[in-house]
Amino acid sequence: MRYEPDTGTLESGTRPLFQGQSRVGLQGGFGTVRLGRGLTAFQESITAFEPWNGLPSVAGFQTDLQVAGYATAFGSGSDPLGPAGNSGNRMSNALFYNTPVFSGFQLNATLGTKENGGSASAIQGRNPVGTPAQYLVGSDASVNPYSLSGTYNNGPFAAMAAYERNAVETKVWSVAASVVPVTGLKLMASYQKQDQEHTKPVNGETKSWVIGANYTTGPGRILAGYGQKTPDGVVKTKEISLGYEYNLSARSYVYIEASNRKQPAAGSTTVDTSVNFYGLGIHHNF
């Protein structure tokens, strides 16, 4: 569970008690099989190719740009029918499978159920008995959601490809790669495309890309990245970020970070606004 340390309330005040991962499974020569709630194959694989390693920092890219807005867009995310406040990058009541690693290659799959978490009334979707141009509010899940990814790791080089379709038939695919050209330096890049045509009458596609670097020197690490998100018919979102982490121990580090984001202004699709973010804190792994 997660909570706000300054108030004691659950994270964001509305999130479920177990909005993170809760799985049980078996591992052996056949690979790994798990049941429960957890990150999808796509969401679990893509974080290795993001400068902030998928942490929900305002300077990071994973929760918005790197997944083409998939985790935050209306009617989107891996779990769009989950309870209000649920993390959109996980599937509930799902089956998770990871193959053994063969010569650096691994395949990963997630299959979820069509269970309605109670928020379908907030989802706009195509009329199942009407023409493709008809859209309704309150459409139920029409398919079993699933997620697939393939990863490759060979010394200094790594890559991945993934495809996911959620319960309201929003689709996203992604390719990414990273390389360590010299000791301590990791370069990475990813490209994503999201298709929301099943739940949006117009402008259903979103494309994004992110490039980044990590440089480790002594007990510290420098993080840097730049990315763009381009929804159909909407001004681009552009973000540039820089951060520094200093290890205090094997499980704790202090950090400082800054980010500038140009994004659509409130209520507009053609005018952008510039916002600066700053962060200072300490991170501890329990």
Contacts in CASP RR format, 6 or more apart in sequence:
PFRMAT RR
TARGET T0000
AUTHOR 0000-0000-0000
METHOD contacts of the structure
MODEL  1
MRYEPDTGTLESGTRPLFQGQSRVGLQGGFGTVRLGRGLTAFQESITAFE
PWNGLPSVAGFQTDLQVAGYATAFGSGSDPLGPAGNSGNRMSNALFYNTP
VFSGFQLNATLGTKENGGSASAIQGRNPVGTPAQYLVGSDASVNPYSLSG
TYNNGPFAAMAAYERNAVETKVWSVAASVVPVTGLKLMASYQKQDQEHTK
PVNGETKSWVIGANYTTGPGRILAGYGQKTPDGVVKTKEISLGYEYNLSA
RSYVYIEASNRKQPAAGSTTVDTSVNFYGLGIHHNF
1 10 0 8 1.000
1 17 0 8 1.000
1 18 0 8 1.000
1 19 0 8 1.000
2 10 0 8 1.000
2 11 0 8 1.000
2 15 0 8 1.000
2 19 0 8 1.000
2 20 0 8 1.000
3 9 0 8 1.000
3 10 0 8 1.000
3 11 0 8 1.000
4 10 0 8 1.000
4 11 0 8 1.000
4 13 0 8 1.000
10 16 0 8 1.000
10 17 0 8 1.000
11 19 0 8 1.000
12 85 0 8 1.000
14 84 0 8 1.000
14 85 0 8 1.000
15 85 0 8 1.000
15 86 0 8 1.000
15 87 0 8 1.000
16 83 0 8 1.000
16 85 0 8 1.000
16 86 0 8 1.000
18 37 0 8 1.000
19 85 0 8 1.000
19 86 0 8 1.000
19 87 0 8 1.000
19 90 0 8 1.000
20 37 0 8 1.000
20 38 0 8 1.000
20 87 0 8 1.000
20 90 0 8 1.000
21 37 0 8 1.000
21 38 0 8 1.000
21 39 0 8 1.000
21 90 0 8 1.000
22 36 0 8 1.000
22 37 0 8 1.000
22 38 0 8 1.000
23 34 0 8 1.000
23 35 0 8 1.000
23 36 0 8 1.000
23 37 0 8 1.000
23 38 0 8 1.000
23 96 0 8 1.000
24 34 0 8 1.000
24 35 0 8 1.000
24 36 0 8 1.000
25 32 0 8 1.000
25 33 0 8 1.000
25 34 0 8 1.000
25 35 0 8 1.000
26 32 0 8 1.000
26 33 0 8 1.000
26 34 0 8 1.000
27 33 0 8 1.000
29 100 0 8 1.000
30 100 0 8 1.000
31 97 0 8 1.000
31 98 0 8 1.000
31 99 0 8 1.000
31 100 0 8 1.000
32 96 0 8 1.000
32 97 0 8 1.000
32 98 0 8 1.000
33 95 0 8 1.000
33 96 0 8 1.000
33 97 0 8 1.000
34 95 0 8 1.000
34 96 0 8 1.000
34 97 0 8 1.000
35 94 0 8 1.000
35 95 0 8 1.000
35 96 0 8 1.000
36 92 0 8 1.000
36 93 0 8 1.000
36 94 0 8 1.000
36 96 0 8 1.000
37 90 0 8 1.000
37 91 0 8 1.000
37 92 0 8 1.000
37 93 0 8 1.000
37 94 0 8 1.000
38 90 0 8 1.000
38 91 0 8 1.000
38 92 0 8 1.000
38 94 0 8 1.000
38 96 0 8 1.000
39 89 0 8 1.000
39 90 0 8 1.000
40 78 0 8 1.000
40 89 0 8 1.000
40 90 0 8 1.000
40 91 0 8 1.000
40 94 0 8 1.000
40 110 0 8 1.000
40 147 0 8 1.000
40 164 0 8 1.000
41 96 0 8 1.000
41 108 0 8 1.000
41 109 0 8 1.000
41 110 0 8 1.000
41 147 0 8 1.000
41 148 0 8 1.000
41 149 0 8 1.000
41 150 0 8 1.000
41 162 0 8 1.000
41 164 0 8 1.000
42 78 0 8 1.000
42 147 0 8 1.000
42 148 0 8 1.000
42 149 0 8 1.000
42 162 0 8 1.000
42 163 0 8 1.000
42 164 0 8 1.000
42 172 0 8 1.000
42 174 0 8 1.000
43 67 0 8 1.000
43 71 0 8 1.000
43 78 0 8 1.000
43 89 0 8 1.000
43 90 0 8 1.000
43 147 0 8 1.000
43 164 0 8 1.000
44 108 0 8 1.000
44 149 0 8 1.000
45 108 0 8 1.000
45 149 0 8 1.000
45 150 0 8 1.000
45 151 0 8 1.000
45 160 0 8 1.000
45 162 0 8 1.000
46 62 0 8 1.000
46 66 0 8 1.000
46 67 0 8 1.000
46 160 0 8 1.000
46 162 0 8 1.000
46 174 0 8 1.000
46 176 0 8 1.000
46 190 0 8 1.000
47 53 0 8 1.000
47 54 0 8 1.000
47 62 0 8 1.000
48 151 0 8 1.000
48 158 0 8 1.000
48 160 0 8 1.000
48 176 0 8 1.000
48 178 0 8 1.000
49 66 0 8 1.000
49 158 0 8 1.000
49 160 0 8 1.000
49 176 0 8 1.000
49 177 0 8 1.000
49 178 0 8 1.000
49 188 0 8 1.000
49 189 0 8 1.000
49 190 0 8 1.000
50 60 0 8 1.000
50 61 0 8 1.000
50 62 0 8 1.000
50 66 0 8 1.000
50 188 0 8 1.000
50 190 0 8 1.000
50 210 0 8 1.000
51 60 0 8 1.000
51 61 0 8 1.000
51 188 0 8 1.000
51 210 0 8 1.000
51 212 0 8 1.000
51 213 0 8 1.000
51 214 0 8 1.000
51 223 0 8 1.000
51 224 0 8 1.000
51 225 0 8 1.000
51 241 0 8 1.000
52 59 0 8 1.000
52 60 0 8 1.000
52 61 0 8 1.000
52 62 0 8 1.000
52 223 0 8 1.000
52 241 0 8 1.000
54 60 0 8 1.000
54 62 0 8 1.000
54 63 0 8 1.000
54 66 0 8 1.000
55 62 0 8 1.000
56 62 0 8 1.000
56 63 0 8 1.000
57 257 0 8 1.000
57 279 0 8 1.000
58 257 0 8 1.000
58 259 0 8 1.000
58 277 0 8 1.000
58 279 0 8 1.000
59 223 0 8 1.000
59 241 0 8 1.000
59 242 0 8 1.000
59 243 0 8 1.000
59 257 0 8 1.000
59 258 0 8 1.000
59 259 0 8 1.000
59 277 0 8 1.000
59 279 0 8 1.000
60 239 0 8 1.000
60 241 0 8 1.000
60 259 0 8 1.000
61 210 0 8 1.000
61 225 0 8 1.000
61 227 0 8 1.000
61 239 0 8 1.000
61 241 0 8 1.000
63 71 0 8 1.000
63 72 0 8 1.000
63 89 0 8 1.000
64 71 0 8 1.000
64 72 0 8 1.000
64 229 0 8 1.000
64 237 0 8 1.000
65 208 0 8 1.000
65 210 0 8 1.000
65 227 0 8 1.000
65 228 0 8 1.000
65 229 0 8 1.000
65 237 0 8 1.000
65 239 0 8 1.000
66 190 0 8 1.000
66 192 0 8 1.000
66 208 0 8 1.000
66 210 0 8 1.000
67 77 0 8 1.000
67 89 0 8 1.000
67 172 0 8 1.000
67 174 0 8 1.000
67 192 0 8 1.000
67 194 0 8 1.000
67 208 0 8 1.000
68 172 0 8 1.000
68 192 0 8 1.000
68 193 0 8 1.000
68 194 0 8 1.000
68 206 0 8 1.000
68 207 0 8 1.000
68 208 0 8 1.000
68 229 0 8 1.000
69 76 0 8 1.000
69 194 0 8 1.000
69 206 0 8 1.000
69 208 0 8 1.000
69 229 0 8 1.000
70 76 0 8 1.000
70 77 0 8 1.000
70 78 0 8 1.000
70 170 0 8 1.000
70 172 0 8 1.000
70 192 0 8 1.000
70 194 0 8 1.000
70 206 0 8 1.000
71 77 0 8 1.000
71 78 0 8 1.000
71 87 0 8 1.000
71 88 0 8 1.000
71 89 0 8 1.000
73 170 0 8 1.000
73 194 0 8 1.000
73 196 0 8 1.000
73 206 0 8 1.000
74 124 0 8 1.000
74 199 0 8 1.000
75 122 0 8 1.000
75 123 0 8 1.000
75 124 0 8 1.000
75 168 0 8 1.000
75 170 0 8 1.000
75 196 0 8 1.000
75 199 0 8 1.000
76 166 0 8 1.000
76 170 0 8 1.000
76 194 0 8 1.000
76 196 0 8 1.000
76 199 0 8 1.000
77 88 0 8 1.000
77 89 0 8 1.000
77 166 0 8 1.000
77 170 0 8 1.000
78 88 0 8 1.000
78 89 0 8 1.000
78 90 0 8 1.000
78 91 0 8 1.000
78 145 0 8 1.000
78 147 0 8 1.000
78 164 0 8 1.000
78 166 0 8 1.000
79 86 0 8 1.000
79 87 0 8 1.000
79 88 0 8 1.000
79 89 0 8 1.000
79 90 0 8 1.000
79 91 0 8 1.000
79 92 0 8 1.000
79 145 0 8 1.000
79 166 0 8 1.000
79 167 0 8 1.000
80 88 0 8 1.000
80 119 0 8 1.000
80 123 0 8 1.000
80 166 0 8 1.000
80 167 0 8 1.000
80 168 0 8 1.000
80 170 0 8 1.000
81 115 0 8 1.000
81 116 0 8 1.000
81 117 0 8 1.000
81 118 0 8 1.000
81 119 0 8 1.000
81 120 0 8 1.000
81 123 0 8 1.000
81 141 0 8 1.000
81 167 0 8 1.000
81 168 0 8 1.000
82 88 0 8 1.000
82 92 0 8 1.000
82 117 0 8 1.000
82 118 0 8 1.000
82 119 0 8 1.000
83 117 0 8 1.000
83 118 0 8 1.000
83 119 0 8 1.000
84 119 0 8 1.000
91 110 0 8 1.000
91 112 0 8 1.000
91 145 0 8 1.000
91 147 0 8 1.000
92 112 0 8 1.000
92 113 0 8 1.000
92 115 0 8 1.000
93 112 0 8 1.000
93 113 0 8 1.000
93 115 0 8 1.000
94 110 0 8 1.000
94 111 0 8 1.000
94 112 0 8 1.000
94 113 0 8 1.000
95 110 0 8 1.000
95 111 0 8 1.000
95 112 0 8 1.000
96 108 0 8 1.000
96 109 0 8 1.000
96 110 0 8 1.000
97 108 0 8 1.000
97 109 0 8 1.000
97 110 0 8 1.000
98 106 0 8 1.000
98 107 0 8 1.000
98 108 0 8 1.000
99 106 0 8 1.000
99 107 0 8 1.000
99 108 0 8 1.000
100 106 0 8 1.000
101 153 0 8 1.000
104 152 0 8 1.000
104 153 0 8 1.000
104 154 0 8 1.000
105 150 0 8 1.000
105 151 0 8 1.000
105 152 0 8 1.000
106 150 0 8 1.000
106 151 0 8 1.000
106 152 0 8 1.000
107 148 0 8 1.000
107 149 0 8 1.000
107 150 0 8 1.000
108 148 0 8 1.000
108 149 0 8 1.000
108 150 0 8 1.000
108 151 0 8 1.000
109 146 0 8 1.000
109 147 0 8 1.000
109 148 0 8 1.000
109 149 0 8 1.000
110 146 0 8 1.000
110 147 0 8 1.000
110 148 0 8 1.000
111 144 0 8 1.000
111 145 0 8 1.000
111 146 0 8 1.000
112 144 0 8 1.000
112 145 0 8 1.000
112 146 0 8 1.000
113 144 0 8 1.000
114 140 0 8 1.000
114 141 0 8 1.000
114 142 0 8 1.000
114 143 0 8 1.000
114 144 0 8 1.000
114 145 0 8 1.000
114 167 0 8 1.000
115 141 0 8 1.000
116 140 0 8 1.000
116 141 0 8 1.000
120 138 0 8 1.000
120 139 0 8 1.000
120 140 0 8 1.000
120 141 0 8 1.000
121 137 0 8 1.000
121 138 0 8 1.000
122 137 0 8 1.000
122 138 0 8 1.000
123 137 0 8 1.000
123 138 0 8 1.000
123 139 0 8 1.000
123 168 0 8 1.000
123 199 0 8 1.000
124 135 0 8 1.000
124 136 0 8 1.000
124 137 0 8 1.000
124 138 0 8 1.000
124 139 0 8 1.000
124 199 0 8 1.000
124 200 0 8 1.000
125 135 0 8 1.000
125 136 0 8 1.000
125 137 0 8 1.000
125 138 0 8 1.000
125 139 0 8 1.000
125 168 0 8 1.000
125 198 0 8 1.000
125 199 0 8 1.000
126 132 0 8 1.000
126 134 0 8 1.000
126 135 0 8 1.000
126 136 0 8 1.000
126 139 0 8 1.000
126 198 0 8 1.000
126 199 0 8 1.000
127 134 0 8 1.000
127 135 0 8 1.000
127 136 0 8 1.000
127 139 0 8 1.000
128 139 0 8 1.000
128 142 0 8 1.000
133 201 0 8 1.000
135 199 0 8 1.000
135 201 0 8 1.000
139 168 0 8 1.000
139 199 0 8 1.000
141 167 0 8 1.000
141 168 0 8 1.000
142 167 0 8 1.000
142 168 0 8 1.000
142 169 0 8 1.000
143 165 0 8 1.000
143 167 0 8 1.000
143 169 0 8 1.000
144 167 0 8 1.000
145 164 0 8 1.000
145 165 0 8 1.000
145 166 0 8 1.000
145 167 0 8 1.000
146 164 0 8 1.000
146 165 0 8 1.000
147 162 0 8 1.000
147 163 0 8 1.000
147 164 0 8 1.000
147 165 0 8 1.000
148 162 0 8 1.000
148 163 0 8 1.000
148 164 0 8 1.000
149 160 0 8 1.000
149 161 0 8 1.000
149 162 0 8 1.000
149 163 0 8 1.000
150 160 0 8 1.000
150 161 0 8 1.000
150 162 0 8 1.000
151 158 0 8 1.000
151 159 0 8 1.000
151 160 0 8 1.000
152 158 0 8 1.000
152 159 0 8 1.000
152 160 0 8 1.000
155 180 0 8 1.000
156 179 0 8 1.000
156 180 0 8 1.000
156 181 0 8 1.000
157 177 0 8 1.000
157 178 0 8 1.000
157 179 0 8 1.000
157 180 0 8 1.000
158 177 0 8 1.000
158 178 0 8 1.000
158 179 0 8 1.000
159 175 0 8 1.000
159 176 0 8 1.000
159 177 0 8 1.000
159 178 0 8 1.000
160 174 0 8 1.000
160 175 0 8 1.000
160 176 0 8 1.000
160 177 0 8 1.000
161 173 0 8 1.000
161 174 0 8 1.000
161 175 0 8 1.000
161 176 0 8 1.000
162 173 0 8 1.000
162 174 0 8 1.000
162 175 0 8 1.000
163 171 0 8 1.000
163 172 0 8 1.000
163 173 0 8 1.000
163 174 0 8 1.000
164 171 0 8 1.000
164 172 0 8 1.000
164 173 0 8 1.000
165 171 0 8 1.000
168 198 0 8 1.000
168 199 0 8 1.000
169 198 0 8 1.000
169 199 0 8 1.000
170 194 0 8 1.000
170 195 0 8 1.000
170 196 0 8 1.000
170 198 0 8 1.000
170 199 0 8 1.000
171 194 0 8 1.000
171 195 0 8 1.000
172 192 0 8 1.000
172 193 0 8 1.000
172 194 0 8 1.000
172 195 0 8 1.000
173 192 0 8 1.000
173 193 0 8 1.000
174 190 0 8 1.000
174 191 0 8 1.000
174 192 0 8 1.000
174 193 0 8 1.000
175 190 0 8 1.000
175 191 0 8 1.000
176 188 0 8 1.000
176 189 0 8 1.000
176 190 0 8 1.000
176 191 0 8 1.000
177 188 0 8 1.000
177 189 0 8 1.000
177 190 0 8 1.000
178 186 0 8 1.000
178 187 0 8 1.000
178 188 0 8 1.000
178 189 0 8 1.000
179 186 0 8 1.000
179 187 0 8 1.000
179 188 0 8 1.000
180 186 0 8 1.000
180 187 0 8 1.000
181 187 0 8 1.000
184 214 0 8 1.000
184 215 0 8 1.000
184 216 0 8 1.000
184 217 0 8 1.000
185 213 0 8 1.000
185 214 0 8 1.000
185 215 0 8 1.000
185 216 0 8 1.000
186 213 0 8 1.000
186 214 0 8 1.000
186 215 0 8 1.000
187 211 0 8 1.000
187 212 0 8 1.000
187 213 0 8 1.000
188 210 0 8 1.000
188 211 0 8 1.000
188 212 0 8 1.000
188 213 0 8 1.000
188 214 0 8 1.000
189 209 0 8 1.000
189 210 0 8 1.000
189 211 0 8 1.000
189 212 0 8 1.000
190 209 0 8 1.000
190 210 0 8 1.000
191 207 0 8 1.000
191 208 0 8 1.000
191 209 0 8 1.000
192 207 0 8 1.000
192 208 0 8 1.000
192 209 0 8 1.000
193 205 0 8 1.000
193 206 0 8 1.000
193 207 0 8 1.000
193 208 0 8 1.000
194 204 0 8 1.000
194 205 0 8 1.000
194 206 0 8 1.000
194 207 0 8 1.000
195 204 0 8 1.000
195 205 0 8 1.000
196 204 0 8 1.000
196 205 0 8 1.000
196 206 0 8 1.000
197 204 0 8 1.000
197 205 0 8 1.000
202 232 0 8 1.000
203 231 0 8 1.000
203 232 0 8 1.000
203 233 0 8 1.000
203 234 0 8 1.000
204 231 0 8 1.000
204 232 0 8 1.000
205 231 0 8 1.000
205 232 0 8 1.000
206 229 0 8 1.000
206 230 0 8 1.000
206 231 0 8 1.000
206 232 0 8 1.000
207 229 0 8 1.000
207 230 0 8 1.000
208 227 0 8 1.000
208 228 0 8 1.000
208 229 0 8 1.000
208 230 0 8 1.000
209 227 0 8 1.000
209 228 0 8 1.000
210 225 0 8 1.000
210 226 0 8 1.000
210 227 0 8 1.000
211 225 0 8 1.000
211 226 0 8 1.000
211 227 0 8 1.000
212 224 0 8 1.000
212 225 0 8 1.000
212 226 0 8 1.000
213 222 0 8 1.000
213 223 0 8 1.000
213 224 0 8 1.000
213 225 0 8 1.000
214 221 0 8 1.000
214 222 0 8 1.000
214 223 0 8 1.000
214 224 0 8 1.000
215 221 0 8 1.000
215 222 0 8 1.000
219 246 0 8 1.000
219 247 0 8 1.000
220 244 0 8 1.000
220 245 0 8 1.000
220 246 0 8 1.000
220 247 0 8 1.000
220 253 0 8 1.000
221 244 0 8 1.000
221 245 0 8 1.000
221 247 0 8 1.000
222 242 0 8 1.000
222 243 0 8 1.000
222 244 0 8 1.000
223 241 0 8 1.000
223 242 0 8 1.000
223 243 0 8 1.000
223 244 0 8 1.000
223 245 0 8 1.000
223 257 0 8 1.000
224 241 0 8 1.000
224 242 0 8 1.000
224 243 0 8 1.000
225 240 0 8 1.000
225 241 0 8 1.000
225 242 0 8 1.000
226 238 0 8 1.000
226 239 0 8 1.000
226 240 0 8 1.000
226 241 0 8 1.000
227 238 0 8 1.000
227 239 0 8 1.000
227 240 0 8 1.000
228 236 0 8 1.000
228 237 0 8 1.000
228 238 0 8 1.000
228 239 0 8 1.000
229 236 0 8 1.000
229 237 0 8 1.000
230 236 0 8 1.000
230 237 0 8 1.000
233 269 0 8 1.000
234 264 0 8 1.000
234 269 0 8 1.000
235 263 0 8 1.000
235 264 0 8 1.000
235 268 0 8 1.000
235 269 0 8 1.000
235 270 0 8 1.000
235 271 0 8 1.000
235 272 0 8 1.000
236 262 0 8 1.000
236 272 0 8 1.000
237 261 0 8 1.000
237 262 0 8 1.000
237 263 0 8 1.000
237 264 0 8 1.000
238 261 0 8 1.000
238 262 0 8 1.000
238 263 0 8 1.000
239 259 0 8 1.000
239 260 0 8 1.000
239 261 0 8 1.000
239 262 0 8 1.000
240 259 0 8 1.000
240 260 0 8 1.000
241 257 0 8 1.000
241 258 0 8 1.000
241 259 0 8 1.000
241 260 0 8 1.000
242 257 0 8 1.000
242 258 0 8 1.000
242 259 0 8 1.000
243 255 0 8 1.000
243 256 0 8 1.000
243 257 0 8 1.000
243 258 0 8 1.000
244 255 0 8 1.000
244 256 0 8 1.000
244 257 0 8 1.000
245 253 0 8 1.000
245 254 0 8 1.000
245 255 0 8 1.000
245 283 0 8 1.000
246 253 0 8 1.000
246 254 0 8 1.000
246 255 0 8 1.000
247 253 0 8 1.000
248 254 0 8 1.000
248 282 0 8 1.000
251 284 0 8 1.000
251 285 0 8 1.000
251 286 0 8 1.000
252 282 0 8 1.000
252 283 0 8 1.000
252 284 0 8 1.000
252 285 0 8 1.000
253 282 0 8 1.000
253 283 0 8 1.000
254 281 0 8 1.000
254 282 0 8 1.000
254 283 0 8 1.000
255 279 0 8 1.000
255 280 0 8 1.000
255 281 0 8 1.000
255 282 0 8 1.000
255 283 0 8 1.000
256 279 0 8 1.000
256 280 0 8 1.000
256 281 0 8 1.000
257 277 0 8 1.000
257 278 0 8 1.000
257 279 0 8 1.000
257 280 0 8 1.000
258 276 0 8 1.000
258 277 0 8 1.000
258 278 0 8 1.000
258 279 0 8 1.000
259 276 0 8 1.000
259 277 0 8 1.000
259 278 0 8 1.000
260 274 0 8 1.000
260 275 0 8 1.000
260 276 0 8 1.000
260 277 0 8 1.000
261 274 0 8 1.000
261 275 0 8 1.000
261 276 0 8 1.000
261 277 0 8 1.000
262 272 0 8 1.000
262 273 0 8 1.000
262 274 0 8 1.000
262 275 0 8 1.000
263 272 0 8 1.000
263 273 0 8 1.000
263 275 0 8 1.000
264 270 0 8 1.000
264 271 0 8 1.000
264 272 0 8 1.000
264 273 0 8 1.000
265 271 0 8 1.000
265 272 0 8 1.000
265 273 0 8 1.000
266 273 0 8 1.000
END
